[in-house]
Amino acid sequence: MTERVAIYVDGANVYFAQKEALGWWIDWPSFLDVLGEDKDLATARWYQAYRANPEPEQDRFLHHLTLVGFAVRKKILKSVYDRGSGETTLKGNLDIDLTIDALTEESRFDTVYLVTGDSDFVPLVEALQSRGKRVVIVATQQNVAVELRQSVGVNYIDLQDLREDIESDKRPPERRPASHSTNSEEDSDFADDEYEYSNGNGHYQDDPPPPVAPRAGDIELPLEGEVVRCRVQAVKKYGVFLDLHEHAKTLLHVKDMNRGYVPDAGQYYRVGDEVTVQILGIDRDRDVPEVRVQIEGDENY
């Protein structure tokens, strides 16, 4: 009988694992292929806290996850005011949601992969093991809690060992200085999916403050129809982002590349490539203006 497997991903925890421990991004379709190879993938779920008005990039990422096979469970971050400090933080936690789903669906799988390093899931591991389930923790040495690591014994997979098969060609994340260890339960909680934003401005408390951006209407951008020369800043499957202006998002979508059907923009573009594009439209109704462009002429052939 084919082994039935389930995958549950603690979105915030794995984000920190990529940014602070791995230094490279995971290609999630490849991740599902590797863990589900020669098995019956019963379910794959992703748990994510998000802002009430998320950045378009996050919306696109969560939509991408659904397209590749994840069922995404989201929770809006709540504002919590601290009278003592006068600061407002945004918090959201989906540990209970993940736990309930795993226990509810346990009849559907023989093996479950928990992609997290959070010690809060030790009771879930023990509950599933008592029901005869094989529980595998997928994390990194830097962000897995000792208690969680010990609860599964040999059933542990380090993400670093999968790098050759699951690494994305997306530009590597900038690592933040390591300020936590995982030698104790208290230290391990730094990668919990309880997001904390300083004063509700959307940046983590130990991030440097962002530069003050001008109002969307004050940003000088080329007019629709103008032709400009840009460099590729980031490559996604659905398109590439260009450096037209530091305070605007400029997307060259795959359908505007004049190449017919393009399943992955990474087949044709790399970070640093120069392209000549024509401005198709500018959306200034957002905090950050969004510019849509298309390839000009026959440059890509």
JOCORGI-V231546 format. One record per residue. N is the residue number from 0. RES is the residue in one letter. PSI is psi in radians with two decimals (NA if undefined). D_LAST is the distance of its C-alpha to the last C-alpha in Angstrom with 1 decimal. Layout:
# JOCORGI-V231546
N_RES_PSI_D_LAST + N_RES_PSI_D_LAST
This chain:
# JOCORGI-V231546
0_M_2.38_50.2 + 1_T_2.36_46.8 + 2_E_2.28_47.0 + 3_R_2.24_46.3 + 4_V_2.69_44.5 + 5_A_2.59_43.9 + 6_I_2.21_41.7 + 7_Y_2.13_42.7 + 8_V_2.13_40.7 + 9_D_1.69_42.3 + 10_G_-0.81_39.3 + 11_A_-0.72_40.8 + 12_N_-0.75_42.1 + 13_V_-0.45_38.9 + 14_Y_-0.83_37.1 + 15_F_-0.62_39.5 + 16_A_-0.72_39.3 + 17_Q_-0.75_35.6 + 18_K_-0.65_36.0 + 19_E_-0.43_39.2 + 20_A_-0.90_39.5 + 21_L_-0.84_36.3 + 22_G_0.24_33.9 + 23_W_2.75_31.0 + 24_W_2.66_29.9 + 25_I_2.40_30.5 + 26_D_1.89_28.0 + 27_W_-0.59_30.4 + 28_P_-0.72_29.1 + 29_S_-0.64_29.5 + 30_F_-0.81_32.9 + 31_L_-0.68_34.1 + 32_D_-0.74_33.0 + 33_V_-0.86_34.9 + 34_L_-0.46_38.1 + 35_G_0.08_38.1 + 36_E_2.26_37.3 + 37_D_0.45_39.9 + 38_K_2.95_41.8 + 39_D_1.82_42.4 + 40_L_1.77_40.7 + 41_A_-0.69_43.3 + 42_T_2.63_42.0 + 43_A_2.08_39.7 + 44_R_2.52_40.6 + 45_W_2.36_39.3 + 46_Y_2.17_41.6 + 47_Q_2.25_40.5 + 48_A_2.52_42.4 + 49_Y_2.81_40.5 + 50_R_2.71_41.2 + 51_A_-0.60_42.3 + 52_N_1.36_39.3 + 53_P_2.74_36.6 + 54_E_2.56_33.5 + 55_P_-0.58_30.4 + 56_E_-0.73_29.0 + 57_Q_-0.70_32.1 + 58_D_-0.77_32.1 + 59_R_-0.67_28.5 + 60_F_-0.80_29.5 + 61_L_-0.62_32.7 + 62_H_-0.69_30.9 + 63_H_-0.72_28.4 + 64_L_-0.71_31.6 + 65_T_-0.60_33.0 + 66_L_-0.56_29.8 + 67_V_-0.10_30.0 + 68_G_-0.09_33.7 + 69_F_2.49_35.9 + 70_A_2.07_38.7 + 71_V_2.17_38.6 + 72_R_2.13_42.0 + 73_K_2.69_41.9 + 74_K_2.29_44.7 + 75_I_2.36_44.7 + 76_L_2.43_45.9 + 77_K_2.49_49.4 + 78_S_2.25_50.7 + 79_V_2.10_53.7 + 80_Y_2.24_55.8 + 81_D_1.91_57.8 + 82_R_-0.54_60.9 + 83_G_-0.82_61.8 + 84_S_-0.31_58.6 + 85_G_0.18_57.6 + 86_E_2.67_54.1 + 87_T_2.28_52.1 + 88_T_2.73_50.0 + 89_L_2.25_47.8 + 90_K_2.55_48.6 + 91_G_2.39_47.6 + 92_N_2.28_48.5 + 93_L_0.34_47.6 + 94_D_-0.76_49.6 + 95_I_-0.69_52.1 + 96_D_-0.81_49.4 + 97_L_-0.77_47.9 + 98_T_-0.80_51.4 + 99_I_-0.75_52.5 + 100_D_-0.78_49.5 + 101_A_-0.73_49.9 + 102_L_-0.61_53.6 + 103_T_-0.62_53.2 + 104_E_0.14_50.6 + 105_E_-0.40_52.2 + 106_S_-0.22_53.3 + 107_R_-0.21_49.7 + 108_F_2.75_48.8 + 109_D_-0.60_50.4 + 110_T_2.42_48.2 + 111_V_2.34_46.8 + 112_Y_2.04_44.3 + 113_L_1.97_45.0 + 114_V_1.53_42.1 + 115_T_2.80_44.2 + 116_G_0.20_46.4 + 117_D_2.20_48.9 + 118_S_-0.28_52.6 + 119_D_-0.32_53.3 + 120_F_0.06_52.1 + 121_V_-0.80_54.8 + 122_P_-0.64_57.1 + 123_L_-0.77_54.4 + 124_V_-0.84_53.8 + 125_E_-0.65_57.6 + 126_A_-0.76_57.9 + 127_L_-0.69_55.2 + 128_Q_-0.64_56.6 + 129_S_-0.34_60.1 + 130_R_0.17_58.7 + 131_G_0.26_57.5 + 132_K_2.52_53.8 + 133_R_2.16_51.8 + 134_V_2.20_50.2 + 135_V_2.22_47.3 + 136_I_2.30_46.3 + 137_V_2.01_42.7 + 138_A_-2.77_42.5 + 139_T_2.75_42.5 + 140_Q_-0.56_45.5 + 141_Q_-0.49_45.2 + 142_N_0.11_45.4 + 143_V_2.31_47.5 + 144_A_2.50_51.1 + 145_V_-0.75_53.7 + 146_E_-0.70_55.5 + 147_L_-0.75_52.5 + 148_R_-0.72_51.6 + 149_Q_-0.46_55.2 + 150_S_-0.34_55.4 + 151_V_-0.14_53.0 + 152_G_-2.15_54.0 + 153_V_-0.20_51.6 + 154_N_1.16_49.5 + 155_Y_2.36_47.1 + 156_I_2.21_43.4 + 157_D_2.24_41.9 + 158_L_-0.57_38.3 + 159_Q_-0.56_37.6 + 160_D_-0.30_38.4 + 161_L_0.04_35.6 + 162_R_-0.77_32.9 + 163_E_-0.53_31.1 + 164_D_-0.35_30.7 + 165_I_0.01_30.3 + 166_E_2.35_28.6 + 167_S_2.72_25.7 + 168_D_0.12_22.7 + 169_K_2.56_23.6 + 170_R_2.30_24.7 + 171_P_2.58_28.4 + 172_P_2.64_31.1 + 173_E_2.15_33.3 + 174_R_2.42_36.6 + 175_R_2.64_39.7 + 176_P_2.33_42.9 + 177_A_2.16_44.8 + 178_S_0.18_48.0 + 179_H_2.71_49.2 + 180_S_3.00_50.5 + 181_T_0.68_51.2 + 182_N_-0.15_54.6 + 183_S_2.88_56.4 + 184_E_-0.67_55.9 + 185_E_-0.77_56.0 + 186_D_-0.49_53.3 + 187_S_-0.24_51.0 + 188_D_0.04_50.8 + 189_F_-0.44_48.3 + 190_A_0.34_45.4 + 191_D_2.73_47.2 + 192_D_0.66_45.2 + 193_E_1.67_47.5 + 194_Y_2.41_45.2 + 195_E_2.09_46.9 + 196_Y_2.36_45.5 + 197_S_2.11_47.4 + 198_N_0.39_48.8 + 199_G_0.41_46.3 + 200_N_0.09_43.5 + 201_G_0.19_41.0 + 202_H_2.50_41.1 + 203_Y_2.66_43.0 + 204_Q_-0.52_46.2 + 205_D_0.16_45.3 + 206_D_2.61_42.0 + 207_P_2.60_42.0 + 208_P_2.47_42.3 + 209_P_2.67_39.1 + 210_P_2.63_38.6 + 211_V_2.12_39.8 + 212_A_2.53_37.0 + 213_P_2.84_37.5 + 214_R_2.60_37.9 + 215_A_-0.68_34.8 + 216_G_-0.27_36.0 + 217_D_-0.13_36.4 + 218_I_2.18_32.9 + 219_E_2.05_31.1 + 220_L_2.74_27.5 + 221_P_2.74_25.2 + 222_L_2.75_25.9 + 223_E_2.35_24.0 + 224_G_-0.34_21.4 + 225_E_2.66_21.1 + 226_V_2.27_17.9 + 227_V_2.81_18.1 + 228_R_2.24_16.6 + 229_C_2.94_17.4 + 230_R_2.64_17.4 + 231_V_2.19_17.1 + 232_Q_-0.67_20.8 + 233_A_2.57_20.9 + 234_V_2.19_18.8 + 235_K_2.91_20.2 + 236_K_-0.63_19.4 + 237_Y_-0.09_19.3 + 238_G_-3.05_17.1 + 239_V_2.57_17.1 + 240_F_2.42_19.7 + 241_L_2.80_19.2 + 242_D_0.75_21.9 + 243_L_-0.77_22.3 + 244_H_2.46_26.1 + 245_E_-0.36_28.4 + 246_H_0.50_30.4 + 247_A_2.61_27.7 + 248_K_2.11_25.3 + 249_T_1.99_21.8 + 250_L_2.25_19.7 + 251_L_1.74_16.1 + 252_H_2.68_16.8 + 253_V_-0.58_14.7 + 254_K_-0.16_15.3 + 255_D_0.29_14.0 + 256_M_-0.03_10.5 + 257_N_0.68_9.3 + 258_R_0.21_8.5 + 259_G_-2.54_12.0 + 260_Y_2.14_14.5 + 261_V_1.86_13.8 + 262_P_-0.42_17.1 + 263_D_2.04_16.6 + 264_A_-0.42_14.4 + 265_G_-0.22_15.5 + 266_Q_-0.40_13.2 + 267_Y_-0.34_10.2 + 268_Y_2.58_12.4 + 269_R_2.73_15.5 + 270_V_2.29_18.3 + 271_G_-0.27_18.0 + 272_D_2.51_14.2 + 273_E_2.39_13.8 + 274_V_2.61_11.8 + 275_T_2.15_12.5 + 276_V_2.79_14.0 + 277_Q_2.39_16.5 + 278_I_2.13_19.8 + 279_L_-0.65_20.6 + 280_G_2.77_24.0 + 281_I_2.18_26.5 + 282_D_1.88_29.2 + 283_R_0.16_32.2 + 284_D_0.20_34.7 + 285_R_2.86_34.1 + 286_D_-0.66_35.5 + 287_V_2.04_32.0 + 288_P_2.48_29.8 + 289_E_2.21_26.7 + 290_V_2.25_23.6 + 291_R_2.30_20.9 + 292_V_2.90_17.5 + 293_Q_2.74_14.2 + 294_I_2.35_10.8 + 295_E_2.24_11.2 + 296_G_-2.54_9.4 + 297_D_0.49_5.7 + 298_E_-0.57_5.6 + 299_N_0.10_3.8 + 300_Y_NA_0.0
